[in-house]
């Protein structure tokens, strides 16, 4: 195939949706909507229908009449409307296809990225948690685990940000979120996401919800969740019934700082 023919082939392939929509719409308007409109128009303005003709005969007669020479102008109008409509739908469909392809590529990239992150294991920027609040040891709901989640999120926000992946064991095994789902009113991703933001609001403050972006993934027929955590420009404290504590991600652990350590860190990192 020559360069020129290849160029035209690719052009047709890219614009196939637009061409098909335009041709189909033009044909529908020209061969169907146009004659039907003419038939309806005839019935509307001819009260005394020809008694010797059936409705089918009249429609057929009007159909052929629609393509007669003196109806060329009207035919042209319907053909133009059909072509314009089809072209518009073709452009819309083409853009939707392009958007879907970009979303698919983005999803594939994210899946590849999250797999690499899991393979690298826990570090300064990544933490694994088996669940949000399901206790695998006690086999029941343990809301104390939610505080651990809040501490980890706060520690990453106070450091340099990172990822908190829930539904993954320390060794990288995918445990899934299904056990967590069963503890919610809405036993699905939506219920999980709602509760996660409620935890951030309750223990850190609603203003810090915007620093956590939640993404769900599925592998081996199990859901797991990755929270992209952005470094906070202001100190983040975990507020419990007793006090407020400053947590910091250091290495592959999240530790509580003393008041003196917290003040020193805040000054050094110019947190307001």
C-alpha positions in Angstrom: 0.0 0.0 0.0 1.4 3.4 -1.0 1.8 6.3 1.4 -1.0 8.2 -0.3 -3.5 5.3 -0.2 -2.5 4.5 3.4 -3.2 8.1 4.3 -6.7 8.0 2.8 -7.3 4.6 4.5 -6.4 6.0 7.9 -8.5 9.1 7.2 -11.5 6.9 6.5 -10.9 4.7 9.5 -10.7 7.7 11.9 -13.8 9.4 10.4 -15.8 6.2 9.8 -18.3 7.0 12.5 -18.9 10.5 11.1 -19.3 9.2 7.5 -21.7 6.4 8.5 -23.9 8.6 10.7 -24.1 11.3 8.0 -25.1 8.8 5.2 -27.6 6.9 7.4 -29.2 10.1 8.7 -29.4 11.6 5.2 -31.0 8.4 3.8 -33.5 8.3 6.6 -34.6 11.9 6.2 -34.6 11.7 2.4 -36.3 8.3 1.9 -38.5 8.0 5.0 -39.2 11.2 6.9 -39.6 13.3 3.7 -42.3 11.2 2.0 -44.0 10.5 5.4 -44.2 14.3 6.0 -45.6 14.8 2.5 -48.2 12.2 3.1 -49.2 13.7 6.5 -49.4 17.1 4.9 -51.7 15.7 2.2 -54.0 14.1 4.7 -54.1 17.4 6.7 -55.2 19.6 3.8 -57.3 17.2 1.8 -60.5 16.5 3.8 -62.2 14.8 0.9 -59.9 11.8 0.4 -60.2 9.9 -2.8 -62.8 7.3 -2.0 -61.5 4.8 -4.6 -58.0 4.7 -3.0 -57.0 3.0 0.2 -54.7 4.7 2.8 -51.9 2.5 1.6 -52.4 3.5 -2.0 -52.5 7.2 -1.0 -49.2 6.8 1.0 -47.5 5.0 -1.9 -48.7 7.7 -4.3 -47.5 10.5 -2.0 -44.2 8.7 -1.6 -43.5 8.7 -5.4 -44.8 12.2 -5.6 -42.2 13.3 -3.0 -39.4 12.6 -5.5 -41.0 14.2 -8.5 -39.2 17.0 -10.3 -41.3 19.9 -8.8 -40.6 18.6 -5.3 -36.8 18.8 -5.8 -36.5 21.9 -3.5 -38.3 20.1 -0.6 -36.3 17.0 -1.1 -33.1 19.0 -1.0 -34.2 20.6 2.3 -34.8 17.2 4.0 -31.6 15.9 2.6 -29.7 18.9 4.0 -31.4 18.5 7.4 -30.6 14.7 7.4 -27.0 15.3 6.4 -26.5 18.0 9.1 -28.1 16.0 11.8 -26.1 12.9 10.9 -22.9 14.8 10.8 -23.6 16.3 14.2 -24.3 12.9 15.7 -21.3 11.5 14.0 -19.0 14.1 15.6 -20.6 13.5 19.0 -20.2 9.7 18.6 -16.6 10.1 17.5 -15.8 12.3 20.5 -17.4 9.8 22.8 -15.3 7.0 21.3 -12.2 9.1 21.7 -13.1 9.9 25.3 -13.7 6.2 26.1 -10.4 5.3 24.5 -8.6 7.8 26.7 -10.4 6.6 29.8 -9.5 3.0 28.9 -5.8 4.0 28.5 -5.9 5.9 31.7 -7.5 2.9 33.5 -4.8 0.6 32.1 -2.1 3.0 33.2 -3.5 3.3 36.7 -3.8 -0.5 37.0 -0.2 -0.9 35.9 0.9 1.8 38.3 -0.9 0.3 41.2 0.4 -3.2 40.5 4.0 -1.8 40.5 3.3 0.1 43.8 2.1 -3.1 45.5 5.1 -5.1 44.2 7.4 -2.4 45.7 5.9 -2.9 49.1 5.5 -0.5 51.9 7.8 2.5 52.1 7.9 6.2 53.0 5.1 6.9 50.5 3.1 3.7 50.6 1.1 2.0 53.4 -0.9 -1.2 53.2 -4.0 -1.9 55.4 -5.9 -5.1 55.4 -9.3 -3.4 56.0 -11.0 -0.2 57.0 -12.8 -1.6 60.1 -13.2 -5.4 59.7 -11.0 -7.2 62.2 -9.6 -10.3 60.6 -8.4 -11.6 64.0 -11.7 -11.2 65.8 -13.8 -11.8 62.7 -16.1 -8.8 63.4 -16.3 -5.1 63.1 -13.7 -3.1 65.0 -14.1 0.6 64.8 -10.8 1.1 66.5 -9.2 0.2 63.2 -10.8 3.3 61.7 -8.6 5.4 64.0 -5.5 3.6 62.7 -6.6 4.6 59.2 -7.1 8.2 60.3 -3.6 8.2 61.8 -2.0 6.9 58.6 -3.8 9.5 56.5 -2.7 12.3 58.8 0.9 11.0 58.9 1.1 11.1 55.1 -0.6 14.5 54.9 1.9 15.9 57.4 4.9 14.3 55.5 5.1 14.3 51.7 1.8 12.6 50.8 1.6 9.2 49.3 -0.7 6.2 49.0 -2.8 4.3 51.5 -4.0 1.0 50.0 -6.8 -0.8 51.8 -7.7 -4.4 51.2 -4.0 -5.5 50.9 -2.0 -7.5 53.5 1.5 -6.4 54.5 3.0 -9.0 52.2 1.0 -7.6 49.2 -1.7 -10.3 49.2 -5.0 -9.0 48.0 -7.6 -9.5 50.7 -10.4 -7.4 49.2 -12.9 -5.0 50.7 -15.9 -7.4 50.7 -15.7 -8.0 54.5 -15.7 -4.2 55.0 -18.7 -3.9 52.6 -20.8 -6.1 54.8 -20.4 -3.7 57.8 -22.0 -0.8 55.9 -25.6 0.1 55.2 -24.6 0.5 51.5 -22.7 -2.7 51.0 -20.6 -1.6 48.0 -17.9 0.9 46.9 -20.2 3.8 47.6 -20.7 2.8 51.2 -17.0 2.3 51.6 -16.1 5.7 50.2 -18.8 7.5 52.3 -17.4 5.9 55.5 -13.8 6.7 54.6 -14.6 10.4 54.1 -16.7 10.4 57.3 -13.6 9.1 59.1 -11.4 11.9 57.7 -14.0 14.5 58.7 -14.5 13.0 62.2 -10.8 12.6 63.2 -9.0 15.1 61.0 -11.5 17.7 59.9 -13.8 18.0 56.9 -11.4 20.6 55.3 -8.9 17.8 54.8 -11.2 15.6 52.7 -10.1 17.4 49.6 -6.5 16.1 50.2 -7.6 12.5 49.8 -8.6 11.1 46.4 -10.1 7.6 46.4 -9.7 5.1 43.6 -11.1 1.6 43.4 -9.4 -1.4 41.7 -10.4 -5.0 41.1 -8.1 -7.9 40.8 -8.6 -11.6 41.3 -12.4 -10.9 41.7 -11.6 -8.7 44.7 -12.0 -4.9 45.2 -9.3 -2.9 46.9 -8.9 0.8 47.4 -6.0 3.3 46.9 -6.2 6.7 48.5 -4.0 9.3 46.9 -3.0 11.6 49.7 -1.7 15.1 49.1 0.7 16.8 51.4 -1.2 19.4 53.5 0.1 23.0 53.7 -1.2 23.1 57.3 -0.6 20.8 60.2 -3.1 17.9 60.5 -4.0 16.5 63.9 -5.9 13.4 64.8 -8.6 14.4 67.2 -9.8 11.9 69.7 -11.9 12.2 72.9 -8.8 12.7 74.9 -6.6 15.0 72.9 -5.2 16.0 69.5 -2.1 14.3 68.3 0.4 15.1 65.5 1.3 12.0 63.4 4.1 11.8 60.8 5.0 9.3 58.2 8.7 8.4 58.7 10.2 5.5 56.7 7.6 2.8 56.4 5.9 3.7 59.8 3.5 6.3 61.1 4.6 7.7 64.5 3.1 10.1 67.0 5.3 13.2 67.7 5.6 14.9 71.1 4.6 18.5 71.3 8.2 19.6 71.1 8.9 17.4 68.1 5.7 18.5 66.3 6.5 22.2 66.8 10.0 21.7 65.6 8.9 19.8 62.5 6.2 22.3 61.7 8.8 25.1 61.8 11.3 23.3 59.7 8.8 22.4 57.1 7.2 25.8 57.2 3.7 24.5 57.9 1.4 27.3 58.9 
